[in-house]
Amino acid sequence: MNARLQGRTAIVVGAGQTPGLTVGNGRATAITFAREGAEVLLVDRDEAAVRATHDAISSEGHRSHVLVCDIGDDEAPVALVLAARDIFGRIDILHNNVGTGAGDATPHRLEDEDYDRIMDLNLRAMWRTCKAVVPVMREQGGGVITNISSIAAIAGAGALTAYKLSKAGVNALTQNLALTNAKHGIRANAIMPGFIDTPLAVDAPAAVSGTPREEVAARRAAAVPLGRQGTAWDVANAALFLASDDAAFITGVILPVDGGQSARIG
């Protein structure tokens, strides 16, 4: 451990995870931040899942706190800020890791209610969370925001119409955050994961389709130039870099963590 976040406070939205054999991006990032010295506020609507993350952090002797809320609720972003200021007094890092593609479809088959739900959670809720946190960061003279996007934002996404639109919006939101807050010492970047071996990306689709997990994982791995899926720790390490002083001159960047998948696009 290099303690690259020593003495800093971090909010990880989406710090729980879907049940499965591997670790999810939010949990891995929260654990990594804690290992590197940050005190972390763990936010998730699934109390059991987020408390499991808290227990994992506590078992290693690090500090975290739990806030159970649905970030898609209108009151959630303000509640998150109030909780963080009450616990920490400041907010150094905001890591947004919530998203869904459930119910998505091709453009001519996508239903209005599914479109609205995906856009509300993936984009509107993220914007509103950033909106609530930015004034705190401006007041304290700086901070770091990292938003989780997806290579679906720039690549063909098949039936994921609303998901693709929402993640393209996350990229645009992040760049606007970076440009409008740079003079206040706030950095904003996004990570675009490719095929990552998480429960949400592998276990859940396997269960829905009745396909063996190994088959789903192998099919995804075959599509990656490096020949394997990434892990949540790959995403967490990218998030750590962007949150740390190692990235002090980096803002407005949309960073693929994808084993080379986006390089095929050009």
Residue pairs with C-beta under 8 A, 6 or more apart in sequence:
1 35
1 36
1 37
2 36
3 36
3 37
4 36
4 37
4 240
4 244
4 245
4 246
5 33
5 36
5 37
5 38
5 92
5 93
5 240
5 243
5 244
6 36
6 37
6 38
7 37
8 37
8 38
8 39
8 92
8 93
8 243
9 38
9 39
9 40
9 41
9 84
9 87
9 88
9 90
9 91
9 92
9 93
10 30
10 33
10 38
10 39
10 40
10 41
10 92
10 93
10 94
10 95
10 243
11 40
11 41
11 43
11 80
11 84
11 91
11 93
11 94
11 95
11 133
12 26
12 29
12 30
12 33
12 40
12 41
12 42
12 43
12 95
12 97
13 26
13 43
13 44
13 71
13 80
13 94
13 95
13 96
13 97
13 98
13 129
14 25
14 26
14 43
14 44
14 71
14 96
14 97
14 98
14 99
14 148
15 26
15 27
15 29
15 30
15 40
15 42
15 43
15 44
15 50
15 53
15 97
16 24
16 26
16 27
16 42
16 44
16 45
16 46
16 48
16 49
16 50
16 52
16 53
17 23
17 24
17 25
17 26
17 27
17 49
17 53
17 198
17 199
17 200
18 24
18 49
18 198
18 199
18 200
18 203
18 204
19 49
19 199
19 203
20 198
20 199
20 200
20 202
20 203
20 204
21 199
21 203
21 213
22 197
22 198
22 199
22 202
22 203
22 231
22 232
23 198
23 231
23 232
23 233
24 198
24 199
24 200
24 232
25 97
25 148
25 193
25 196
25 198
25 232
25 235
25 236
26 44
26 53
26 97
26 98
27 49
27 52
27 53
27 56
27 232
28 231
28 232
28 233
28 235
28 236
29 95
29 97
29 232
29 235
29 236
29 239
29 240
30 40
30 42
30 53
30 57
30 64
31 53
31 56
31 57
31 60
31 236
32 233
32 236
32 237
32 239
32 240
33 40
33 93
33 95
33 239
33 240
33 243
34 40
34 57
34 60
34 62
34 63
34 64
35 60
35 62
36 240
36 244
38 92
38 93
38 243
39 63
39 64
39 65
39 88
40 57
40 62
40 63
40 64
40 65
41 64
41 65
41 66
41 67
41 80
41 83
41 84
41 87
41 88
42 50
42 53
42 54
42 57
42 64
42 65
42 66
42 67
43 50
43 67
43 69
43 71
43 80
44 50
44 53
44 68
45 68
45 69
45 70
45 71
46 68
47 66
47 68
50 66
50 68
51 66
53 64
54 64
54 65
54 66
57 63
57 64
58 64
65 83
65 87
67 79
67 80
67 83
69 76
69 79
69 80
70 76
71 77
71 80
71 98
71 121
71 125
71 129
72 98
72 120
72 121
72 125
74 128
76 125
76 129
77 125
77 128
77 129
77 131
77 132
77 133
78 132
80 129
80 132
80 133
81 91
81 132
81 133
81 136
84 91
84 136
85 91
85 136
90 136
90 140
91 133
91 136
91 137
91 140
91 143
92 142
92 143
92 144
93 143
93 144
93 145
93 146
93 243
94 129
94 130
94 133
94 137
94 143
94 144
94 145
94 146
95 145
95 146
95 148
95 239
95 243
96 126
96 129
96 130
96 145
96 146
96 147
96 148
97 148
98 121
98 122
98 125
98 126
98 148
99 121
99 122
99 148
99 150
99 163
99 166
99 167
100 117
100 118
100 121
100 122
100 163
101 118
101 160
101 162
101 163
102 114
102 117
102 118
103 111
103 113
103 114
103 117
103 118
104 110
104 114
104 118
104 159
104 160
104 161
104 162
104 163
105 111
105 114
105 159
105 161
106 158
106 159
106 161
107 161
109 159
110 161
110 162
114 162
115 161
115 162
118 162
118 163
118 166
119 162
119 165
119 166
119 169
122 162
122 163
122 166
122 167
122 169
122 170
123 166
123 169
123 170
123 173
126 147
126 170
126 173
127 173
130 145
130 147
130 173
130 177
130 188
133 143
133 145
134 145
134 177
134 181
134 186
136 143
137 143
137 145
137 181
137 184
137 185
137 186
138 181
138 184
138 186
141 184
141 185
142 184
142 185
142 186
143 185
143 186
143 187
144 186
144 187
144 188
144 189
144 242
144 243
145 174
145 177
145 186
145 187
145 188
145 189
146 188
146 189
146 190
146 191
146 239
146 242
146 243
147 170
147 173
147 174
147 188
147 189
147 190
147 191
148 170
148 190
148 191
148 193
148 235
149 167
149 170
149 171
149 174
149 190
149 191
149 192
149 193
149 254
150 163
150 167
150 192
150 193
151 192
151 193
151 194
151 256
151 258
151 261
151 262
152 160
152 163
152 164
152 167
153 164
153 167
153 168
153 170
153 171
153 192
153 254
154 168
154 171
154 192
154 262
154 265
155 261
155 262
155 265
157 163
157 164
167 192
170 190
171 190
171 192
171 254
174 188
174 189
174 190
174 252
174 254
175 188
175 252
175 254
177 186
177 188
178 187
178 188
178 189
178 251
178 252
179 252
181 188
182 251
187 242
187 247
187 248
187 250
187 251
188 251
188 252
189 242
189 247
189 250
189 251
189 252
189 253
189 254
189 255
190 253
190 254
190 255
191 235
191 238
191 239
191 242
191 255
191 257
192 254
192 255
192 256
192 257
192 258
192 262
193 230
193 235
193 257
193 258
194 224
194 230
194 256
194 257
194 258
194 259
194 261
194 262
195 201
195 220
195 221
195 223
195 224
195 229
195 230
195 258
195 259
195 261
196 229
196 230
196 231
196 232
196 234
196 235
196 257
197 217
197 220
197 229
197 230
197 231
197 232
198 232
201 220
202 213
202 216
202 217
202 220
202 229
203 213
205 211
205 216
206 212
206 213
206 215
206 216
209 216
217 229
220 229
221 227
221 228
221 229
223 261
224 230
224 258
224 259
224 260
224 261
225 259
225 260
225 261
225 263
225 264
226 259
226 260
227 259
228 259
229 259
230 257
230 258
230 259
234 257
235 257
238 255
238 257
241 247
242 250
242 253
242 255
256 262
